[in-house]
Amino acid sequence: MKAVVYEKYGAPQVLKVKNIQKPKPKDDELLVQIHAATVTSGDVRLRSSDFPLLFWLPARLIFGLFRPKKKILGHELAGIVVEIGKNVTEFKVGDSVFGTTTMLNTGSYAEYICIPQKWKNGVVELKPENLSYAEAAALPIGAMTAIYLLEKANLKSEQNVLVYGASGSVGSYAVQIANQKESRVKAVCSTSNFEMIKSLGAKSWMDYKKEDYYEGTEKFDIIFDAVGKTSKGKAKKVLKKGGAFVSVKMLTKEKDDHLKLIKDMAEKGTLKPFIDKSFKLDELVQAHEYVDKGRKRGNVVIEVLK
Ligand SMILES: NC(=O)c1ccc[n+]([C@@H]2O[C@H](COP(=O)([O-])OP(=O)(O)OC[C@H]3O[C@@H](n4cnc5c(N)ncnc54)[C@H](OP(=O)(O)O)[C@@H]3O)[C@@H](O)[C@H]2O)c1
């Protein structure tokens, strides 16, 4: 099968298209033919080994000290189950699924992958029926992170919520999920992304290059840092008493229940992935070059079958 492999950390050019052995499912695994994957900000960080100084050594110990342990990147996928191990009860051949590859020893930049039906760090679920594979692949990590952090912030109805960095993947889902609770969502992003965040349900907006949200008079119940580029210290200036600050820098956890909720919201039409650009598997170097710029809007998809 075709896969994109990286043997060393570095620039996008370390990603090489190779022919490798198609995997065989173990007793508790599904063999999934991947139709679509994504390039997340986590993928480009792992490829370039761009970890904050304090976390550099622990991260390299987990992900590979001298060279990457997980040679195939790609943390999200959507595809069809083509074979199952003898102990698999939750899925059958022919099911369309979507999910993550978190902490598995291989990723979704490949034509096939084996995924356990259940494991500690990641999740797989039946794909939302109304979405394409490309759309479904763009949902799990960004939307689960948004749900986890909004739950941590104890989101209730009709609150004032500020989403800082609303045009990224996590931000675009946080705006939509807060909006479902009839919150008044204020989005902080570039002027060029105002139309995008309006279409996702934001009620007001502000360009971070022109104004500082923490210098205003408006107060918020929740400040959601969706790009890790603001701080609790700044947020405190405009948080209501008892308000919550949450950030993508916090540890989050992938939960089955959250992926089920995402499927449900997608099928009801209340959660939609924003797809910025699509690339083919052979174009992963270009896709990583694009995401490396830090300006992607929503999600970047890899159409593996094209
Ligand atoms: N904790 C977790 O489990 C978890 C999960 C997923 C992601 N993350 C982290 O969350 C972060 C965001 O990831 P993502 O994929 O959602 O988004 P992303 O693709 O990294 O964000 C890109 C967007 O951020 C905007 N942006 C860049 N600098 C900004 C600034 N200073 N202020 C406001 N907006 C800014 C860009 O818009 P402009 O062009 O307008 O600047 C662009 O639309 C990453 O650091 C990622 O590693 C954490």
The ligand as a Gaussian input file, in Angstrom:
#p B3LYP/6-31G(d) Opt

LIG

0 1
 N       -4.940000      20.484000      23.732000
 C       -5.247000      19.757000      22.670000
 O       -5.684000      18.604000      22.777000
 C       -5.161000      20.346000      21.302000
 C       -5.884000      19.767000      20.273000
 C       -5.839000      20.363000      19.026000
 C       -5.025000      21.485000      18.854000
 N       -4.287000      21.960000      19.860000
 C       -3.422000      23.140000      19.688000
 O       -4.284000      24.211000      19.446000
 C       -3.637000      25.168000      18.629000
 C       -4.576000      25.551000      17.516000
 O       -4.707000      24.512000      16.598000
 P       -5.773000      24.605000      15.418000
 O       -5.417000      23.532000      14.472000
 O       -7.103000      24.691000      15.957000
 O       -5.523000      26.005000      14.789000
 P       -4.348000      26.482000      13.836000
 O       -4.565000      25.942000      12.519000
 O       -3.033000      26.246000      14.469000
 O       -4.663000      28.020000      13.866000
 C       -4.512000      28.768000      12.736000
 C       -5.383000      29.980000      12.890000
 O       -4.911000      30.741000      14.004000
 C       -5.006000      32.098000      13.705000
 N       -3.997000      32.837000      14.447000
 C       -2.656000      32.718000      14.327000
 N       -2.047000      33.554000      15.207000
 C       -3.047000      34.168000      15.901000
 C       -3.063000      35.144000      16.954000
 N       -1.941000      35.628000      17.474000
 N       -4.254000      35.529000      17.415000
 C       -5.409000      35.036000      16.920000
 N       -5.452000      34.137000      15.913000
 C       -4.283000      33.708000      15.416000
 C       -4.781000      32.155000      12.205000
 O       -5.534000      33.194000      11.672000
 P       -4.852000      34.524000      11.083000
 O       -4.401000      34.193000       9.723000
 O       -5.975000      35.460000      11.157000
 O       -3.752000      34.874000      12.011000
 C       -5.328000      30.824000      11.681000
 O       -6.635000      30.894000      11.145000
 C       -2.321000      24.539000      18.180000
 O       -1.292000      25.050000      18.995000
 C       -2.536000      23.069000      18.470000
 O       -1.332000      22.403000      18.708000
 C       -4.355000      21.445000      21.096000

